[in-house]
Amino acid sequence: MCHFTDVGRRSGTIRWRDGHAVIGGLPARDDHRPIGMALAFGIDDQRRSLRRPAVHGAAVAGVFIVEDRKFDPVK
C-alpha cells in the first residue's frame, strides 16, 4: 500500500480544483522511491479529490483522499 505522496499541500486536503489528476505513491513520508500512483476519478461532498491507488501495477481496494500528503480511506 502506498501511504504517502509528495504532491499537494503539506497541510490540508488535495481538492479537485488543484488539478492533480495523477499523483505518485510513496512507501513513507521520508522515502521518495515511487511504488505506485493514484488516479483522481471524482469528488465528494466536501470537494475533496477521490483517488483509486495502484501499487506495483495492482489496484488497491477502496477509495481514498489525500490529507497532509497521506492517503486516507474514505469512510
MOJOUR-V777739 format. One line per field, one symbol per residue. ss: DSSP state (h for helix, s for strand, l for the rest). phi: phi as a letter, one per 30 degrees, with the letter a starting at -180 (. if undefined). burial: 1 if it has 24 or more other C-alpha atoms within 12 Angstrom, else 0. A space follows every 10 residues. Layout:
BEGIN
ss: ???
phi: ???
burial: ???
END
This chain:
BEGIN
ss: lllsllllll llslshhhll lsssssssll ssssssssss sssllllsss sssssllssl lllsssslls sssll
phi: .dcbbccjdd bjcdceddic dbbdcbdaec ccddbaabcd blbcdciddd bbdbbhicdc djcbccbhib dbddc
burial: 1111111100 0011110001 1111111000 0001111111 0010000111 1111100000 0011111011 11000
END
